[in-house]
């Protein structure tokens, strides 16, 4: 994993050489930069706000196991977030009637209010993220991204097992170019 200084140097290199690379490299650079910005804007897979929004979308209760799966995080991480939300009074946990190894999780009334606020913030953030585009441009971008996404799903399925692989691949590309 790169540290902050290495990331700054890496980004400075890209800015200095941006005009010297081809269109495909510029697309990759822009997608990477957008990905970094999106990670900064979002709280993360297992954030408290995301848990509240998911519970609000469900509208009832969900088992802790299913919530953990939906979040895509480790059970221990989910338990920690759930415990914090429960102690703050935003959710309630009750033993599941059919599987005593797990609990049912539901929003409290206070949690519903906070979930609605989190959802409104998310909607506003999404509007702001694409405010520079017209509706037609948004639809065109969406169509292009969906086409790329479908192609990459077929083409690269199973290749990138994680971020470390991507970092390694990126370093190999620079090495091959003599950078």
C-alpha positions as YAML, in Angstrom:
chain: A
units: angstrom
residues:
- id: 1
  name: UNK
  ca: [0.00, 0.00, 0.00]
- id: 2
  name: UNK
  ca: [1.35, 3.44, -0.91]
- id: 3
  name: UNK
  ca: [1.75, 6.13, 1.70]
- id: 4
  name: UNK
  ca: [0.47, 9.70, 1.32]
- id: 5
  name: UNK
  ca: [3.79, 11.07, -0.01]
- id: 6
  name: UNK
  ca: [4.06, 8.32, -2.63]
- id: 7
  name: UNK
  ca: [0.48, 8.99, -3.74]
- id: 8
  name: UNK
  ca: [1.21, 12.73, -4.10]
- id: 9
  name: UNK
  ca: [4.33, 11.96, -6.15]
- id: 10
  name: UNK
  ca: [2.39, 9.47, -8.27]
- id: 11
  name: UNK
  ca: [-0.40, 12.01, -8.91]
- id: 12
  name: UNK
  ca: [2.13, 14.77, -9.69]
- id: 13
  name: UNK
  ca: [3.79, 12.47, -12.25]
- id: 14
  name: UNK
  ca: [0.42, 11.83, -13.93]
- id: 15
  name: UNK
  ca: [-0.44, 15.54, -14.07]
- id: 16
  name: UNK
  ca: [2.95, 16.41, -15.55]
- id: 17
  name: UNK
  ca: [2.71, 13.68, -18.22]
- id: 18
  name: UNK
  ca: [-1.04, 13.69, -18.88]
- id: 19
  name: UNK
  ca: [-0.73, 15.42, -22.27]
- id: 20
  name: UNK
  ca: [1.92, 12.94, -23.43]
- id: 21
  name: UNK
  ca: [-0.17, 9.78, -22.99]
- id: 22
  name: UNK
  ca: [-2.80, 8.31, -25.28]
- id: 23
  name: UNK
  ca: [-6.56, 8.39, -24.96]
- id: 24
  name: UNK
  ca: [-6.80, 4.97, -23.30]
- id: 25
  name: UNK
  ca: [-4.29, 6.02, -20.63]
- id: 26
  name: UNK
  ca: [-6.23, 9.26, -20.07]
- id: 27
  name: UNK
  ca: [-9.44, 7.28, -19.63]
- id: 28
  name: UNK
  ca: [-7.78, 5.03, -17.04]
- id: 29
  name: UNK
  ca: [-6.26, 8.01, -15.22]
- id: 30
  name: UNK
  ca: [-9.63, 9.77, -15.07]
- id: 31
  name: UNK
  ca: [-11.49, 6.66, -13.91]
- id: 32
  name: UNK
  ca: [-8.84, 6.08, -11.23]
- id: 33
  name: UNK
  ca: [-9.07, 9.68, -10.05]
- id: 34
  name: UNK
  ca: [-12.87, 9.49, -9.96]
- id: 35
  name: UNK
  ca: [-12.62, 6.27, -7.96]
- id: 36
  name: UNK
  ca: [-10.36, 7.97, -5.40]
- id: 37
  name: UNK
  ca: [-12.76, 10.90, -5.10]
- id: 38
  name: UNK
  ca: [-15.74, 8.58, -4.67]
- id: 39
  name: UNK
  ca: [-13.94, 6.70, -1.89]
- id: 40
  name: UNK
  ca: [-13.39, 10.03, -0.12]
- id: 41
  name: UNK
  ca: [-17.07, 11.00, -0.50]
- id: 42
  name: UNK
  ca: [-18.40, 7.73, 0.86]
- id: 43
  name: UNK
  ca: [-18.20, 6.50, 4.40]
- id: 44
  name: UNK
  ca: [-17.28, 2.95, 3.44]
- id: 45
  name: UNK
  ca: [-18.95, -0.45, 3.10]
- id: 46
  name: UNK
  ca: [-19.72, -0.82, 6.77]
- id: 47
  name: UNK
  ca: [-20.42, 2.76, 7.75]
- id: 48
  name: UNK
  ca: [-23.16, 3.53, 10.23]
- id: 49
  name: UNK
  ca: [-24.99, 5.67, 7.66]
- id: 50
  name: UNK
  ca: [-24.91, 2.88, 5.09]
- id: 51
  name: UNK
  ca: [-26.31, 0.40, 7.64]
- id: 52
  name: UNK
  ca: [-29.12, 2.82, 8.50]
- id: 53
  name: UNK
  ca: [-29.96, 3.38, 4.83]
- id: 54
  name: UNK
  ca: [-30.04, -0.37, 4.11]
- id: 55
  name: UNK
  ca: [-32.29, -1.01, 7.11]
- id: 56
  name: UNK
  ca: [-34.55, 1.82, 5.96]
- id: 57
  name: UNK
  ca: [-34.73, 0.34, 2.44]
- id: 58
  name: UNK
  ca: [-35.75, -3.03, 3.89]
- id: 59
  name: UNK
  ca: [-38.50, -1.39, 5.91]
- id: 60
  name: UNK
  ca: [-38.59, -4.13, 8.52]
- id: 61
  name: UNK
  ca: [-35.99, -6.34, 10.11]
- id: 62
  name: UNK
  ca: [-33.15, -8.36, 8.67]
- id: 63
  name: UNK
  ca: [-30.94, -10.95, 10.30]
- id: 64
  name: UNK
  ca: [-27.51, -9.79, 11.33]
- id: 65
  name: UNK
  ca: [-26.05, -12.48, 9.07]
- id: 66
  name: UNK
  ca: [-27.94, -11.22, 5.99]
- id: 67
  name: UNK
  ca: [-27.08, -7.60, 6.78]
- id: 68
  name: UNK
  ca: [-23.39, -8.53, 7.06]
- id: 69
  name: UNK
  ca: [-23.58, -10.30, 3.67]
- id: 70
  name: UNK
  ca: [-25.31, -7.32, 2.08]
- id: 71
  name: UNK
  ca: [-22.64, -4.96, 3.43]
- id: 72
  name: UNK
  ca: [-19.87, -7.21, 2.10]
- id: 73
  name: UNK
  ca: [-17.82, -6.92, 5.29]
- id: 74
  name: UNK
  ca: [-16.49, -9.31, 7.91]
- id: 75
  name: UNK
  ca: [-18.91, -10.39, 10.67]
- id: 76
  name: UNK
  ca: [-16.68, -8.84, 13.36]
- id: 77
  name: UNK
  ca: [-16.74, -5.46, 11.63]
- id: 78
  name: UNK
  ca: [-20.51, -5.65, 11.23]
- id: 79
  name: UNK
  ca: [-20.94, -6.55, 14.92]
- id: 80
  name: UNK
  ca: [-18.91, -3.51, 15.91]
- id: 81
  name: UNK
  ca: [-20.98, -1.09, 13.79]
- id: 82
  name: UNK
  ca: [-24.23, -2.72, 14.91]
- id: 83
  name: UNK
  ca: [-23.21, -2.47, 18.58]
- id: 84
  name: UNK
  ca: [-22.46, 1.25, 18.18]
- id: 85
  name: UNK
  ca: [-25.80, 1.88, 16.47]
- id: 86
  name: UNK
  ca: [-27.61, -0.12, 19.14]
- id: 87
  name: UNK
  ca: [-25.93, 1.70, 22.03]
- id: 88
  name: UNK
  ca: [-26.79, 5.04, 20.36]
- id: 89
  name: UNK
  ca: [-30.45, 3.93, 20.23]
- id: 90
  name: UNK
  ca: [-30.72, 3.84, 16.41]
- id: 91
  name: UNK
  ca: [-31.36, 0.11, 16.02]
- id: 92
  name: UNK
  ca: [-32.70, -2.72, 18.13]
- id: 93
  name: UNK
  ca: [-31.48, -6.30, 18.09]
- id: 94
  name: UNK
  ca: [-33.77, -9.19, 18.94]
- id: 95
  name: UNK
  ca: [-32.98, -12.91, 18.84]
- id: 96
  name: UNK
  ca: [-34.06, -14.52, 15.58]
- id: 97
  name: UNK
  ca: [-36.93, -16.95, 16.21]
- id: 98
  name: UNK
  ca: [-35.76, -19.61, 13.74]
- id: 99
  name: UNK
  ca: [-31.97, -19.30, 14.13]
- id: 100
  name: UNK
  ca: [-30.81, -18.45, 17.66]
- id: 101
  name: UNK
  ca: [-27.22, -18.02, 16.39]
- id: 102
  name: UNK
  ca: [-28.17, -14.69, 14.83]
- id: 103
  name: UNK
  ca: [-30.24, -11.65, 15.67]
- id: 104
  name: UNK
  ca: [-32.88, -9.65, 13.83]
- id: 105
  name: UNK
  ca: [-31.99, -6.01, 13.38]
- id: 106
  name: UNK
  ca: [-34.50, -3.18, 12.88]
- id: 107
  name: UNK
  ca: [-34.48, 0.60, 13.08]
- id: 108
  name: UNK
  ca: [-35.87, 2.39, 16.10]
- id: 109
  name: UNK
  ca: [-37.97, 5.52, 15.52]
- id: 110
  name: UNK
  ca: [-34.85, 7.64, 16.14]
- id: 111
  name: UNK
  ca: [-32.95, 5.43, 13.70]
- id: 112
  name: UNK
  ca: [-35.63, 5.96, 11.05]
- id: 113
  name: UNK
  ca: [-35.20, 9.73, 11.34]
- id: 114
  name: UNK
  ca: [-31.42, 9.45, 11.06]
- id: 115
  name: UNK
  ca: [-31.74, 7.03, 8.11]
- id: 116
  name: UNK
  ca: [-34.01, 9.50, 6.29]
- id: 117
  name: UNK
  ca: [-31.44, 12.26, 6.87]
- id: 118
  name: UNK
  ca: [-28.61, 10.02, 5.60]
- id: 119
  name: UNK
  ca: [-30.64, 9.12, 2.51]
- id: 120
  name: UNK
  ca: [-31.38, 12.81, 1.80]
- id: 121
  name: UNK
  ca: [-27.65, 13.61, 2.15]
- id: 122
  name: UNK
  ca: [-26.82, 10.78, -0.26]
- id: 123
  name: UNK
  ca: [-29.37, 12.00, -2.83]
- id: 124
  name: UNK
  ca: [-28.03, 15.55, -2.59]
- id: 125
  name: UNK
  ca: [-24.43, 14.32, -2.89]
- id: 126
  name: UNK
  ca: [-25.31, 12.28, -6.00]
- id: 127
  name: UNK
  ca: [-27.01, 15.31, -7.56]
- id: 128
  name: UNK
  ca: [-23.94, 17.45, -6.88]
- id: 129
  name: UNK
  ca: [-21.55, 14.82, -8.24]
- id: 130
  name: UNK
  ca: [-23.10, 15.07, -11.70]
- id: 131
  name: UNK
  ca: [-24.31, 18.68, -11.64]
- id: 132
  name: UNK
  ca: [-21.85, 19.64, -14.40]
- id: 133
  name: UNK
  ca: [-23.69, 17.38, -16.88]
- id: 134
  name: UNK
  ca: [-27.01, 17.86, -18.65]
- id: 135
  name: UNK
  ca: [-29.60, 15.09, -18.43]
- id: 136
  name: UNK
  ca: [-28.68, 13.99, -21.98]
- id: 137
  name: UNK
  ca: [-24.99, 13.87, -21.06]
- id: 138
  name: UNK
  ca: [-25.76, 11.87, -17.91]
- id: 139
  name: UNK
  ca: [-27.72, 9.34, -19.96]
- id: 140
  name: UNK
  ca: [-24.93, 9.10, -22.55]
- id: 141
  name: UNK
  ca: [-22.31, 8.61, -19.82]
- id: 142
  name: UNK
  ca: [-24.48, 6.00, -18.13]
- id: 143
  name: UNK
  ca: [-24.89, 4.09, -21.38]
- id: 144
  name: UNK
  ca: [-21.14, 4.12, -22.04]
- id: 145
  name: UNK
  ca: [-20.27, 3.08, -18.48]
- id: 146
  name: UNK
  ca: [-22.81, 0.24, -18.56]
- id: 147
  name: UNK
  ca: [-21.30, -1.00, -21.84]
- id: 148
  name: UNK
  ca: [-17.76, -0.87, -20.44]
- id: 149
  name: UNK
  ca: [-18.88, -2.51, -17.20]
- id: 150
  name: UNK
  ca: [-20.56, -5.39, -19.06]
- id: 151
  name: UNK
  ca: [-17.48, -5.91, -21.24]
- id: 152
  name: UNK
  ca: [-15.08, -5.81, -18.29]
- id: 153
  name: UNK
  ca: [-17.26, -8.23, -16.35]
- id: 154
  name: UNK
  ca: [-16.84, -10.79, -19.15]
- id: 155
  name: UNK
  ca: [-13.25, -9.92, -20.02]
- id: 156
  name: UNK
  ca: [-11.71, -9.61, -16.56]
- id: 157
  name: UNK
  ca: [-13.91, -11.79, -14.34]
- id: 158
  name: UNK
  ca: [-11.68, -13.46, -11.76]
- id: 159
  name: UNK
  ca: [-8.49, -11.66, -12.78]
- id: 160
  name: UNK
  ca: [-8.36, -8.85, -10.24]
- id: 161
  name: UNK
  ca: [-8.61, -10.56, -6.86]
- id: 162
  name: UNK
  ca: [-8.03, -7.35, -4.94]
- id: 163
  name: UNK
  ca: [-6.42, -3.96, -4.69]
- id: 164
  name: UNK
  ca: [-2.93, -5.40, -4.21]
- id: 165
  name: UNK
  ca: [-3.20, -7.10, -7.60]
- id: 166
  name: UNK
  ca: [-4.22, -3.79, -9.20]
- id: 167
  name: UNK
  ca: [-1.30, -1.95, -7.55]
- id: 168
  name: UNK
  ca: [1.08, -4.66, -8.75]
- id: 169
  name: UNK
  ca: [-0.36, -4.49, -12.28]
- id: 170
  name: UNK
  ca: [-0.05, -0.69, -12.31]
- id: 171
  name: UNK
  ca: [3.59, -0.86, -11.19]
- id: 172
  name: UNK
  ca: [4.35, -3.43, -13.93]
- id: 173
  name: UNK
  ca: [2.90, -1.13, -16.60]
- id: 174
  name: UNK
  ca: [5.17, 1.73, -15.44]
- id: 175
  name: UNK
  ca: [8.17, -0.62, -15.33]
- id: 176
  name: UNK
  ca: [7.46, -1.82, -18.89]
- id: 177
  name: UNK
  ca: [7.37, 1.79, -20.08]
- id: 178
  name: UNK
  ca: [10.65, 2.53, -18.32]
- id: 179
  name: UNK
  ca: [9.02, 5.02, -15.97]
...
